[in-house]
Amino acid sequence: MSQESINKYADRYKRIGLNIALQRKMKGLTQIQLAEKIGISRTHMSNIEAPNMLTPVSLEVIFEIADALNIKPEVLFVMSDE
């Protein structure tokens, strides 16, 4: 993935990361706990959630996060504050 593509979708990556952080906190999990559940490093989980880090995330990781949080994947793609 090119830096241009990452920049093009920066706001969406930020929103997905914030949605993951919100859902994780609502389930009472730490970044370390969620990362362990899905088999990624805490650093990678932190980068996904951090609004100042544009970290693309694969659909596989999104699905694993959703499964670990027991939510539908589409919850992580909500782009409004409503």
PDB file of N, CA, C and O in Angstrom:
ATOM      1  N   MET A   1       0.849  -1.170   0.000  1.00  0.00           N
ATOM      2  CA  MET A   1       0.000   0.000   0.000  1.00  0.00           C
ATOM      3  C   MET A   1       0.896   1.234   0.000  1.00  0.00           C
ATOM      4  O   MET A   1       1.840   1.332   0.784  1.00  0.00           O
ATOM      5  N   SER A   2       0.591   2.160  -0.877  1.00  0.00           N
ATOM      6  CA  SER A   2       1.413   3.368  -1.001  1.00  0.00           C
ATOM      7  C   SER A   2       1.058   4.382   0.084  1.00  0.00           C
ATOM      8  O   SER A   2      -0.033   4.360   0.654  1.00  0.00           O
ATOM      9  N   GLN A   3       2.009   5.264   0.346  1.00  0.00           N
ATOM     10  CA  GLN A   3       1.768   6.332   1.317  1.00  0.00           C
ATOM     11  C   GLN A   3       0.627   7.222   0.842  1.00  0.00           C
ATOM     12  O   GLN A   3      -0.132   7.756   1.651  1.00  0.00           O
ATOM     13  N   GLU A   4       0.512   7.378  -0.477  1.00  0.00           N
ATOM     14  CA  GLU A   4      -0.570   8.183  -1.041  1.00  0.00           C
ATOM     15  C   GLU A   4      -1.937   7.585  -0.675  1.00  0.00           C
ATOM     16  O   GLU A   4      -2.856   8.311  -0.297  1.00  0.00           O
ATOM     17  N   SER A   5      -2.060   6.276  -0.791  1.00  0.00           N
ATOM     18  CA  SER A   5      -3.315   5.605  -0.430  1.00  0.00           C
ATOM     19  C   SER A   5      -3.601   5.744   1.058  1.00  0.00           C
ATOM     20  O   SER A   5      -4.737   5.987   1.466  1.00  0.00           O
ATOM     21  N   ILE A   6      -2.559   5.586   1.857  1.00  0.00           N
ATOM     22  CA  ILE A   6      -2.727   5.722   3.304  1.00  0.00           C
ATOM     23  C   ILE A   6      -3.211   7.126   3.636  1.00  0.00           C
ATOM     24  O   ILE A   6      -4.140   7.292   4.427  1.00  0.00           O
ATOM     25  N   ASN A   7      -2.592   8.132   3.041  1.00  0.00           N
ATOM     26  CA  ASN A   7      -2.992   9.518   3.298  1.00  0.00           C
ATOM     27  C   ASN A   7      -4.404   9.803   2.799  1.00  0.00           C
ATOM     28  O   ASN A   7      -5.153  10.548   3.431  1.00  0.00           O
ATOM     29  N   LYS A   8      -4.763   9.212   1.668  1.00  0.00           N
ATOM     30  CA  LYS A   8      -6.088   9.425   1.089  1.00  0.00           C
ATOM     31  C   LYS A   8      -7.187   8.992   2.058  1.00  0.00           C
ATOM     32  O   LYS A   8      -8.243   9.620   2.128  1.00  0.00           O
ATOM     33  N   TYR A   9      -6.935   7.925   2.797  1.00  0.00           N
ATOM     34  CA  TYR A   9      -7.945   7.380   3.705  1.00  0.00           C
ATOM     35  C   TYR A   9      -7.601   7.619   5.176  1.00  0.00           C
ATOM     36  O   TYR A   9      -8.081   6.897   6.050  1.00  0.00           O
ATOM     37  N   ALA A  10      -6.786   8.611   5.448  1.00  0.00           N
ATOM     38  CA  ALA A  10      -6.309   8.878   6.805  1.00  0.00           C
ATOM     39  C   ALA A  10      -7.451   9.011   7.808  1.00  0.00           C
ATOM     40  O   ALA A  10      -7.398   8.417   8.885  1.00  0.00           O
ATOM     41  N   ASP A  11      -8.468   9.773   7.473  1.00  0.00           N
ATOM     42  CA  ASP A  11      -9.578   9.972   8.405  1.00  0.00           C
ATOM     43  C   ASP A  11     -10.301   8.665   8.704  1.00  0.00           C
ATOM     44  O   ASP A  11     -10.751   8.443   9.829  1.00  0.00           O
ATOM     45  N   ARG A  12     -10.411   7.816   7.716  1.00  0.00           N
ATOM     46  CA  ARG A  12     -11.088   6.529   7.920  1.00  0.00           C
ATOM     47  C   ARG A  12     -10.250   5.601   8.790  1.00  0.00           C
ATOM     48  O   ARG A  12     -10.786   4.918   9.663  1.00  0.00           O
ATOM     49  N   TYR A  13      -8.946   5.572   8.559  1.00  0.00           N
ATOM     50  CA  TYR A  13      -8.076   4.754   9.417  1.00  0.00           C
ATOM     51  C   TYR A  13      -8.152   5.227  10.862  1.00  0.00           C
ATOM     52  O   TYR A  13      -8.211   4.414  11.784  1.00  0.00           O
ATOM     53  N   LYS A  14      -8.150   6.545  11.057  1.00  0.00           N
ATOM     54  CA  LYS A  14      -8.255   7.099  12.409  1.00  0.00           C
ATOM     55  C   LYS A  14      -9.562   6.678  13.058  1.00  0.00           C
ATOM     56  O   LYS A  14      -9.573   6.259  14.215  1.00  0.00           O
ATOM     57  N   ARG A  15     -10.664   6.784  12.326  1.00  0.00           N
ATOM     58  CA  ARG A  15     -11.981   6.449  12.871  1.00  0.00           C
ATOM     59  C   ARG A  15     -12.054   4.972  13.230  1.00  0.00           C
ATOM     60  O   ARG A  15     -12.574   4.624  14.291  1.00  0.00           O
ATOM     61  N   ILE A  16     -11.548   4.100  12.374  1.00  0.00           N
ATOM     62  CA  ILE A  16     -11.562   2.665  12.678  1.00  0.00           C
ATOM     63  C   ILE A  16     -10.753   2.402  13.947  1.00  0.00           C
ATOM     64  O   ILE A  16     -11.186   1.645  14.816  1.00  0.00           O
ATOM     65  N   GLY A  17      -9.588   3.022  14.053  1.00  0.00           N
ATOM     66  CA  GLY A  17      -8.768   2.855  15.256  1.00  0.00           C
ATOM     67  C   GLY A  17      -9.469   3.326  16.505  1.00  0.00           C
ATOM     68  O   GLY A  17      -9.414   2.661  17.539  1.00  0.00           O
ATOM     69  N   LEU A  18     -10.136   4.477  16.421  1.00  0.00           N
ATOM     70  CA  LEU A  18     -10.880   4.998  17.573  1.00  0.00           C
ATOM     71  C   LEU A  18     -12.053   4.088  17.919  1.00  0.00           C
ATOM     72  O   LEU A  18     -12.361   3.889  19.094  1.00  0.00           O
ATOM     73  N   ASN A  19     -12.703   3.539  16.907  1.00  0.00           N
ATOM     74  CA  ASN A  19     -13.811   2.604  17.151  1.00  0.00           C
ATOM     75  C   ASN A  19     -13.314   1.338  17.847  1.00  0.00           C
ATOM     76  O   ASN A  19     -13.967   0.823  18.754  1.00  0.00           O
ATOM     77  N   ILE A  20     -12.165   0.845  17.420  1.00  0.00           N
ATOM     78  CA  ILE A  20     -11.583  -0.334  18.064  1.00  0.00           C
ATOM     79  C   ILE A  20     -11.282  -0.026  19.526  1.00  0.00           C
ATOM     80  O   ILE A  20     -11.613  -0.817  20.409  1.00  0.00           O
ATOM     81  N   ALA A  21     -10.655   1.122  19.785  1.00  0.00           N
ATOM     82  CA  ALA A  21     -10.320   1.503  21.160  1.00  0.00           C
ATOM     83  C   ALA A  21     -11.574   1.617  22.020  1.00  0.00           C
ATOM     84  O   ALA A  21     -11.593   1.147  23.157  1.00  0.00           O
ATOM     85  N   LEU A  22     -12.611   2.233  21.485  1.00  0.00           N
ATOM     86  CA  LEU A  22     -13.865   2.388  22.233  1.00  0.00           C
ATOM     87  C   LEU A  22     -14.481   1.038  22.570  1.00  0.00           C
ATOM     88  O   LEU A  22     -14.854   0.788  23.716  1.00  0.00           O
ATOM     89  N   GLN A  23     -14.585   0.173  21.577  1.00  0.00           N
ATOM     90  CA  GLN A  23     -15.183  -1.143  21.793  1.00  0.00           C
ATOM     91  C   GLN A  23     -14.344  -1.979  22.766  1.00  0.00           C
ATOM     92  O   GLN A  23     -14.890  -2.692  23.608  1.00  0.00           O
ATOM     93  N   ARG A  24     -13.036  -1.889  22.647  1.00  0.00           N
ATOM     94  CA  ARG A  24     -12.142  -2.617  23.553  1.00  0.00           C
ATOM     95  C   ARG A  24     -12.348  -2.166  24.991  1.00  0.00           C
ATOM     96  O   ARG A  24     -12.451  -2.990  25.899  1.00  0.00           O
ATOM     97  N   LYS A  25     -12.408  -0.849  25.195  1.00  0.00           N
ATOM     98  CA  LYS A  25     -12.596  -0.303  26.543  1.00  0.00           C
ATOM     99  C   LYS A  25     -13.968  -0.671  27.097  1.00  0.00           C
ATOM    100  O   LYS A  25     -14.106  -0.947  28.288  1.00  0.00           O
ATOM    101  N   MET A  26     -14.979  -0.675  26.234  1.00  0.00           N
ATOM    102  CA  MET A  26     -16.325  -1.049  26.678  1.00  0.00           C
ATOM    103  C   MET A  26     -16.368  -2.510  27.140  1.00  0.00           C
ATOM    104  O   MET A  26     -17.188  -2.871  27.984  1.00  0.00           O
ATOM    105  N   LYS A  27     -15.493  -3.338  26.592  1.00  0.00           N
ATOM    106  CA  LYS A  27     -15.414  -4.752  26.987  1.00  0.00           C
ATOM    107  C   LYS A  27     -14.460  -4.955  28.167  1.00  0.00           C
ATOM    108  O   LYS A  27     -14.297  -6.074  28.653  1.00  0.00           O
ATOM    109  N   GLY A  28     -13.833  -3.871  28.623  1.00  0.00           N
ATOM    110  CA  GLY A  28     -12.938  -3.953  29.776  1.00  0.00           C
ATOM    111  C   GLY A  28     -11.610  -4.631  29.495  1.00  0.00           C
ATOM    112  O   GLY A  28     -11.017  -5.232  30.390  1.00  0.00           O
ATOM    113  N   LEU A  29     -11.139  -4.538  28.257  1.00  0.00           N
ATOM    114  CA  LEU A  29      -9.865  -5.156  27.882  1.00  0.00           C
ATOM    115  C   LEU A  29      -8.775  -4.108  27.713  1.00  0.00           C
ATOM    116  O   LEU A  29      -9.040  -2.975  27.310  1.00  0.00           O
ATOM    117  N   THR A  30      -7.554  -4.501  28.026  1.00  0.00           N
ATOM    118  CA  THR A  30      -6.407  -3.646  27.741  1.00  0.00           C
ATOM    119  C   THR A  30      -5.946  -3.923  26.313  1.00  0.00           C
ATOM    120  O   THR A  30      -6.365  -4.901  25.693  1.00  0.00           O
ATOM    121  N   GLN A  31      -5.088  -3.060  25.806  1.00  0.00           N
ATOM    122  CA  GLN A  31      -4.502  -3.311  24.489  1.00  0.00           C
ATOM    123  C   GLN A  31      -3.733  -4.622  24.481  1.00  0.00           C
ATOM    124  O   GLN A  31      -3.788  -5.375  23.508  1.00  0.00           O
ATOM    125  N   ILE A  32      -3.019  -4.891  25.560  1.00  0.00           N
ATOM    126  CA  ILE A  32      -2.244  -6.129  25.641  1.00  0.00           C
ATOM    127  C   ILE A  32      -3.170  -7.342  25.573  1.00  0.00           C
ATOM    128  O   ILE A  32      -2.892  -8.298  24.848  1.00  0.00           O
ATOM    129  N   GLN A  33      -4.265  -7.305  26.322  1.00  0.00           N
ATOM    130  CA  GLN A  33      -5.192  -8.438  26.332  1.00  0.00           C
ATOM    131  C   GLN A  33      -5.791  -8.683  24.951  1.00  0.00           C
ATOM    132  O   GLN A  33      -5.863  -9.824  24.496  1.00  0.00           O
ATOM    133  N   LEU A  34      -6.219  -7.612  24.286  1.00  0.00           N
ATOM    134  CA  LEU A  34      -6.817  -7.772  22.961  1.00  0.00           C
ATOM    135  C   LEU A  34      -5.760  -8.256  21.959  1.00  0.00           C
ATOM    136  O   LEU A  34      -6.028  -9.143  21.149  1.00  0.00           O
ATOM    137  N   ALA A  35      -4.588  -7.681  22.018  1.00  0.00           N
ATOM    138  CA  ALA A  35      -3.510  -8.097  21.115  1.00  0.00           C
ATOM    139  C   ALA A  35      -3.209  -9.582  21.284  1.00  0.00           C
ATOM    140  O   ALA A  35      -3.043 -10.297  20.295  1.00  0.00           O
ATOM    141  N   GLU A  36      -3.140 -10.048  22.523  1.00  0.00           N
ATOM    142  CA  GLU A  36      -2.875 -11.466  22.780  1.00  0.00           C
ATOM    143  C   GLU A  36      -3.988 -12.349  22.239  1.00  0.00           C
ATOM    144  O   GLU A  36      -3.727 -13.424  21.699  1.00  0.00           O
ATOM    145  N   LYS A  37      -5.226 -11.898  22.382  1.00  0.00           N
ATOM    146  CA  LYS A  37      -6.366 -12.685  21.893  1.00  0.00           C
ATOM    147  C   LYS A  37      -6.310 -12.906  20.385  1.00  0.00           C
ATOM    148  O   LYS A  37      -6.746 -13.943  19.885  1.00  0.00           O
ATOM    149  N   ILE A  38      -5.769 -11.924  19.665  1.00  0.00           N
ATOM    150  CA  ILE A  38      -5.781 -12.034  18.202  1.00  0.00           C
ATOM    151  C   ILE A  38      -4.401 -12.325  17.614  1.00  0.00           C
ATOM    152  O   ILE A  38      -4.257 -12.444  16.397  1.00  0.00           O
ATOM    153  N   GLY A  39      -3.401 -12.439  18.462  1.00  0.00           N
ATOM    154  CA  GLY A  39      -2.081 -12.851  17.993  1.00  0.00           C
ATOM    155  C   GLY A  39      -1.252 -11.779  17.315  1.00  0.00           C
ATOM    156  O   GLY A  39      -0.500 -12.067  16.384  1.00  0.00           O
ATOM    157  N   ILE A  40      -1.387 -10.529  17.782  1.00  0.00           N
ATOM    158  CA  ILE A  40      -0.516  -9.462  17.285  1.00  0.00           C
ATOM    159  C   ILE A  40       0.196  -8.830  18.477  1.00  0.00           C
ATOM    160  O   ILE A  40      -0.171  -9.086  19.624  1.00  0.00           O
ATOM    161  N   SER A  41       1.196  -8.018  18.218  1.00  0.00           N
ATOM    162  CA  SER A  41       1.926  -7.371  19.313  1.00  0.00           C
ATOM    163  C   SER A  41       1.108  -6.212  19.895  1.00  0.00           C
ATOM    164  O   SER A  41       0.233  -5.647  19.239  1.00  0.00           O
ATOM    165  N   ARG A  42       1.425  -5.888  21.134  1.00  0.00           N
ATOM    166  CA  ARG A  42       0.777  -4.750  21.770  1.00  0.00           C
ATOM    167  C   ARG A  42       1.128  -3.466  21.017  1.00  0.00           C
ATOM    168  O   ARG A  42       0.303  -2.560  20.902  1.00  0.00           O
ATOM    169  N   THR A  43       2.343  -3.398  20.513  1.00  0.00           N
ATOM    170  CA  THR A  43       2.771  -2.222  19.754  1.00  0.00           C
ATOM    171  C   THR A  43       1.914  -2.046  18.512  1.00  0.00           C
ATOM    172  O   THR A  43       1.482  -0.936  18.204  1.00  0.00           O
ATOM    173  N   HIS A  44       1.668  -3.137  17.799  1.00  0.00           N
ATOM    174  CA  HIS A  44       0.822  -3.050  16.600  1.00  0.00           C
ATOM    175  C   HIS A  44      -0.597  -2.630  16.977  1.00  0.00           C
ATOM    176  O   HIS A  44      -1.200  -1.801  16.295  1.00  0.00           O
ATOM    177  N   MET A  45      -1.135  -3.197  18.061  1.00  0.00           N
ATOM    178  CA  MET A  45      -2.476  -2.812  18.519  1.00  0.00           C
ATOM    179  C   MET A  45      -2.507  -1.334  18.874  1.00  0.00           C
ATOM    180  O   MET A  45      -3.450  -0.625  18.522  1.00  0.00           O
ATOM    181  N   SER A  46      -1.482  -0.873  19.566  1.00  0.00           N
ATOM    182  CA  SER A  46      -1.393   0.538  19.937  1.00  0.00           C
ATOM    183  C   SER A  46      -1.358   1.422  18.693  1.00  0.00           C
ATOM    184  O   SER A  46      -2.022   2.457  18.645  1.00  0.00           O
ATOM    185  N   ASN A  47      -0.586   1.016  17.689  1.00  0.00           N
ATOM    186  CA  ASN A  47      -0.500   1.798  16.450  1.00  0.00           C
ATOM    187  C   ASN A  47      -1.826   1.838  15.709  1.00  0.00           C
ATOM    188  O   ASN A  47      -2.179   2.866  15.131  1.00  0.00           O
ATOM    189  N   ILE A  48      -2.565   0.737  15.718  1.00  0.00           N
ATOM    190  CA  ILE A  48      -3.874   0.701  15.059  1.00  0.00           C
ATOM    191  C   ILE A  48      -4.825   1.690  15.720  1.00  0.00           C
ATOM    192  O   ILE A  48      -5.569   2.394  15.038  1.00  0.00           O
ATOM    193  N   GLU A  49      -4.799   1.742  17.050  1.00  0.00           N
ATOM    194  CA  GLU A  49      -5.736   2.593  17.796  1.00  0.00           C
ATOM    195  C   GLU A  49      -5.322   4.066  17.841  1.00  0.00           C
ATOM    196  O   GLU A  49      -6.177   4.935  18.007  1.00  0.00           O
ATOM    197  N   ALA A  50      -4.041   4.358  17.697  1.00  0.00           N
ATOM    198  CA  ALA A  50      -3.548   5.722  17.879  1.00  0.00           C
ATOM    199  C   ALA A  50      -3.984   6.632  16.729  1.00  0.00           C
ATOM    200  O   ALA A  50      -3.680   6.347  15.571  1.00  0.00           O
ATOM    201  N   PRO A  51      -4.698   7.732  17.037  1.00  0.00           N
ATOM    202  CA  PRO A  51      -5.163   8.627  15.975  1.00  0.00           C
ATOM    203  C   PRO A  51      -4.041   9.353  15.245  1.00  0.00           C
ATOM    204  O   PRO A  51      -4.244   9.834  14.130  1.00  0.00           O
ATOM    205  N   ASN A  52      -2.869   9.440  15.851  1.00  0.00           N
ATOM    206  CA  ASN A  52      -1.745  10.119  15.195  1.00  0.00           C
ATOM    207  C   ASN A  52      -0.865   9.156  14.401  1.00  0.00           C
ATOM    208  O   ASN A  52       0.122   9.577  13.799  1.00  0.00           O
ATOM    209  N   MET A  53      -1.211   7.868  14.393  1.00  0.00           N
ATOM    210  CA  MET A  53      -0.473   6.853  13.638  1.00  0.00           C
ATOM    211  C   MET A  53      -1.384   6.311  12.547  1.00  0.00           C
ATOM    212  O   MET A  53      -2.402   5.683  12.840  1.00  0.00           O
ATOM    213  N   LEU A  54      -1.027   6.547  11.303  1.00  0.00           N
ATOM    214  CA  LEU A  54      -1.835   6.030  10.202  1.00  0.00           C
ATOM    215  C   LEU A  54      -1.394   4.601   9.907  1.00  0.00           C
ATOM    216  O   LEU A  54      -0.457   4.365   9.143  1.00  0.00           O
ATOM    217  N   THR A  55      -2.083   3.665  10.522  1.00  0.00           N
ATOM    218  CA  THR A  55      -1.711   2.258  10.408  1.00  0.00           C
ATOM    219  C   THR A  55      -2.799   1.492   9.675  1.00  0.00           C
ATOM    220  O   THR A  55      -3.857   1.224  10.245  1.00  0.00           O
ATOM    221  N   PRO A  56      -2.556   1.138   8.425  1.00  0.00           N
ATOM    222  CA  PRO A  56      -3.529   0.313   7.706  1.00  0.00           C
ATOM    223  C   PRO A  56      -3.684  -1.032   8.413  1.00  0.00           C
ATOM    224  O   PRO A  56      -2.726  -1.577   8.962  1.00  0.00           O
ATOM    225  N   VAL A  57      -4.882  -1.541   8.387  1.00  0.00           N
ATOM    226  CA  VAL A  57      -5.153  -2.809   9.058  1.00  0.00           C
ATOM    227  C   VAL A  57      -5.901  -3.720   8.084  1.00  0.00           C
ATOM    228  O   VAL A  57      -6.812  -3.281   7.382  1.00  0.00           O
ATOM    229  N   SER A  58      -5.508  -4.974   8.052  1.00  0.00           N
ATOM    230  CA  SER A  58      -6.124  -5.916   7.116  1.00  0.00           C
ATOM    231  C   SER A  58      -7.522  -6.300   7.577  1.00  0.00           C
ATOM    232  O   SER A  58      -7.869  -6.170   8.751  1.00  0.00           O
ATOM    233  N   LEU A  59      -8.304  -6.769   6.637  1.00  0.00           N
ATOM    234  CA  LEU A  59      -9.636  -7.258   6.987  1.00  0.00           C
ATOM    235  C   LEU A  59      -9.541  -8.447   7.932  1.00  0.00           C
ATOM    236  O   LEU A  59     -10.380  -8.609   8.818  1.00  0.00           O
ATOM    237  N   GLU A  60      -8.529  -9.271   7.747  1.00  0.00           N
ATOM    238  CA  GLU A  60      -8.344 -10.412   8.645  1.00  0.00           C
ATOM    239  C   GLU A  60      -8.210  -9.933  10.092  1.00  0.00           C
ATOM    240  O   GLU A  60      -8.835 -10.497  10.990  1.00  0.00           O
ATOM    241  N   VAL A  61      -7.403  -8.904  10.320  1.00  0.00           N
ATOM    242  CA  VAL A  61      -7.223  -8.375  11.671  1.00  0.00           C
ATOM    243  C   VAL A  61      -8.525  -7.750  12.167  1.00  0.00           C
ATOM    244  O   VAL A  61      -8.889  -7.921  13.330  1.00  0.00           O
ATOM    245  N   ILE A  62      -9.223  -7.033  11.303  1.00  0.00           N
ATOM    246  CA  ILE A  62     -10.521  -6.455  11.689  1.00  0.00           C
ATOM    247  C   ILE A  62     -11.473  -7.556  12.132  1.00  0.00           C
ATOM    248  O   ILE A  62     -12.127  -7.431  13.168  1.00  0.00           O
ATOM    249  N   PHE A  63     -11.558  -8.639  11.353  1.00  0.00           N
ATOM    250  CA  PHE A  63     -12.458  -9.747  11.696  1.00  0.00           C
ATOM    251  C   PHE A  63     -12.037 -10.395  13.008  1.00  0.00           C
ATOM    252  O   PHE A  63     -12.889 -10.752  13.822  1.00  0.00           O
ATOM    253  N   GLU A  64     -10.730 -10.552  13.225  1.00  0.00           N
ATOM    254  CA  GLU A  64     -10.251 -11.146  14.468  1.00  0.00           C
ATOM    255  C   GLU A  64     -10.563 -10.251  15.664  1.00  0.00           C
ATOM    256  O   GLU A  64     -10.947 -10.741  16.726  1.00  0.00           O
ATOM    257  N   ILE A  65     -10.400  -8.952  15.495  1.00  0.00           N
ATOM    258  CA  ILE A  65     -10.738  -8.009  16.564  1.00  0.00           C
ATOM    259  C   ILE A  65     -12.233  -8.086  16.875  1.00  0.00           C
ATOM    260  O   ILE A  65     -12.627  -8.176  18.038  1.00  0.00           O
ATOM    261  N   ALA A  66     -13.050  -8.052  15.844  1.00  0.00           N
ATOM    262  CA  ALA A  66     -14.500  -8.124  16.035  1.00  0.00           C
ATOM    263  C   ALA A  66     -14.883  -9.413  16.758  1.00  0.00           C
ATOM    264  O   ALA A  66     -15.693  -9.387  17.685  1.00  0.00           O
ATOM    265  N   ASP A  67     -14.311 -10.532  16.345  1.00  0.00           N
ATOM    266  CA  ASP A  67     -14.600 -11.806  17.010  1.00  0.00           C
ATOM    267  C   ASP A  67     -14.178 -11.769  18.476  1.00  0.00           C
ATOM    268  O   ASP A  67     -14.922 -12.213  19.350  1.00  0.00           O
ATOM    269  N   ALA A  68     -12.992 -11.243  18.743  1.00  0.00           N
ATOM    270  CA  ALA A  68     -12.478 -11.183  20.111  1.00  0.00           C
ATOM    271  C   ALA A  68     -13.342 -10.283  20.995  1.00  0.00           C
ATOM    272  O   ALA A  68     -13.490 -10.526  22.193  1.00  0.00           O
ATOM    273  N   LEU A  69     -13.909  -9.238  20.384  1.00  0.00           N
ATOM    274  CA  LEU A  69     -14.766  -8.312  21.136  1.00  0.00           C
ATOM    275  C   LEU A  69     -16.238  -8.737  21.110  1.00  0.00           C
ATOM    276  O   LEU A  69     -17.089  -8.113  21.744  1.00  0.00           O
ATOM    277  N   ASN A  70     -16.516  -9.797  20.374  1.00  0.00           N
ATOM    278  CA  ASN A  70     -17.878 -10.316  20.240  1.00  0.00           C
ATOM    279  C   ASN A  70     -18.831  -9.243  19.694  1.00  0.00           C
ATOM    280  O   ASN A  70     -19.918  -9.021  20.227  1.00  0.00           O
ATOM    281  N   ILE A  71     -18.390  -8.590  18.619  1.00  0.00           N
ATOM    282  CA  ILE A  71     -19.204  -7.583  17.943  1.00  0.00           C
ATOM    283  C   ILE A  71     -19.186  -7.879  16.444  1.00  0.00           C
ATOM    284  O   ILE A  71     -18.360  -8.655  15.963  1.00  0.00           O
ATOM    285  N   LYS A  72     -20.095  -7.257  15.724  1.00  0.00           N
ATOM    286  CA  LYS A  72     -20.100  -7.383  14.271  1.00  0.00           C
ATOM    287  C   LYS A  72     -18.997  -6.491  13.703  1.00  0.00           C
ATOM    288  O   LYS A  72     -18.786  -5.386  14.202  1.00  0.00           O
ATOM    289  N   PRO A  73     -18.295  -6.951  12.676  1.00  0.00           N
ATOM    290  CA  PRO A  73     -17.210  -6.140  12.106  1.00  0.00           C
ATOM    291  C   PRO A  73     -17.667  -4.756  11.660  1.00  0.00           C
ATOM    292  O   PRO A  73     -16.907  -3.792  11.747  1.00  0.00           O
ATOM    293  N   GLU A  74     -18.897  -4.655  11.186  1.00  0.00           N
ATOM    294  CA  GLU A  74     -19.369  -3.358  10.686  1.00  0.00           C
ATOM    295  C   GLU A  74     -19.386  -2.274  11.754  1.00  0.00           C
ATOM    296  O   GLU A  74     -19.336  -1.088  11.430  1.00  0.00           O
ATOM    297  N   VAL A  75     -19.457  -2.666  13.029  1.00  0.00           N
ATOM    298  CA  VAL A  75     -19.410  -1.689  14.120  1.00  0.00           C
ATOM    299  C   VAL A  75     -18.109  -0.894  14.048  1.00  0.00           C
ATOM    300  O   VAL A  75     -18.087   0.293  14.373  1.00  0.00           O
ATOM    301  N   LEU A  76     -17.045  -1.533  13.631  1.00  0.00           N
ATOM    302  CA  LEU A  76     -15.744  -0.877  13.564  1.00  0.00           C
ATOM    303  C   LEU A  76     -15.630   0.081  12.380  1.00  0.00           C
ATOM    304  O   LEU A  76     -14.698   0.884  12.318  1.00  0.00           O
ATOM    305  N   PHE A  77     -16.570   0.000  11.445  1.00  0.00           N
ATOM    306  CA  PHE A  77     -16.531   0.844  10.257  1.00  0.00           C
ATOM    307  C   PHE A  77     -17.487   2.032  10.321  1.00  0.00           C
ATOM    308  O   PHE A  77     -17.605   2.774   9.345  1.00  0.00           O
ATOM    309  N   VAL A  78     -18.164   2.227  11.436  1.00  0.00           N
ATOM    310  CA  VAL A  78     -19.076   3.366  11.571  1.00  0.00           C
ATOM    311  C   VAL A  78     -18.234   4.647  11.529  1.00  0.00           C
ATOM    312  O   VAL A  78     -17.308   4.816  12.323  1.00  0.00           O
ATOM    313  N   MET A  79     -18.565   5.541  10.600  1.00  0.00           N
ATOM    314  CA  MET A  79     -17.735   6.723  10.367  1.00  0.00           C
ATOM    315  C   MET A  79     -18.319   8.023  10.933  1.00  0.00           C
ATOM    316  O   MET A  79     -17.758   9.095  10.708  1.00  0.00           O
ATOM    317  N   SER A  80     -19.424   7.944  11.656  1.00  0.00           N
ATOM    318  CA  SER A  80     -20.002   9.162  12.227  1.00  0.00           C
ATOM    319  C   SER A  80     -19.973   9.071  13.751  1.00  0.00           C
ATOM    320  O   SER A  80     -19.723   8.008  14.320  1.00  0.00           O
ATOM    321  N   ASP A  81     -20.227  10.182  14.385  1.00  0.00           N
ATOM    322  CA  ASP A  81     -20.256  10.224  15.847  1.00  0.00           C
ATOM    323  C   ASP A  81     -21.652  10.009  16.395  1.00  0.00           C
ATOM    324  O   ASP A  81     -21.884  10.191  17.590  1.00  0.00           O
ATOM    325  N   GLU A  82     -22.578   9.628  15.543  1.00  0.00           N
ATOM    326  CA  GLU A  82     -23.966   9.458  15.971  1.00  0.00           C
ATOM    327  C   GLU A  82     -24.146   8.207  16.785  1.00  0.00           C
ATOM    328  O   GLU A  82     -25.256   7.912  17.225  1.00  0.00           O
TER     329      GLU A  82
END
